[in-house]
């Protein structure tokens, strides 16, 4: 069985654009955190159905770690944006 991976452009376009700095923004920390949060939610839903999928679990841990690093960067450099982003994506602060 061949599983097609969704393109990142498709997921980027579906993610809420309220945290982007401009319409084509994909590399600001806010946009990356938003995209990673969306991907984490999708992987969590996948792991509920497939709890033994080790590759998905590893991918989830990598994405969570990257999001954590980006959040730490935002917290150190721009606290107001950090609080805005964390409220928007419903993270415990």
Residue, then its C-alpha position, 0 to 999 in steps of 0.5 A: x500500500x502506497x501512502x501519498x504524503x501531503x505537500x507542504x504547500x498544501x498544508x501551509x495554505x490551509x493553516x491560519x494566516x493570522x500569525x503571518x507577517x505578510x501574505x507570503x510569510x513562511x519563515x518567520x518564527x510565528x508562521x513556523x510555530x503555527x505550521x508546526x502546531x497544525x502538523x502536531x495536531x495531525x500527527x496526534x490524531x494519526x497516533x490515536x488510530x495507529x499507536x504502534x507507528x514508531x516513525x510517526x511518533x518520532x516525527x511528532x517528537x521532532x516537531x514538538x522539539x522544533x516548536x519548543x526551540x522556536x517558542x524559546x527564541x520568541x520568548x527571549x527576543x520578543x515577549x509580546x509576540x510570544x504571548x500572542x502566539x501562545x494564546x492563538x495556538x492555545x499553549x500552556x504558558 
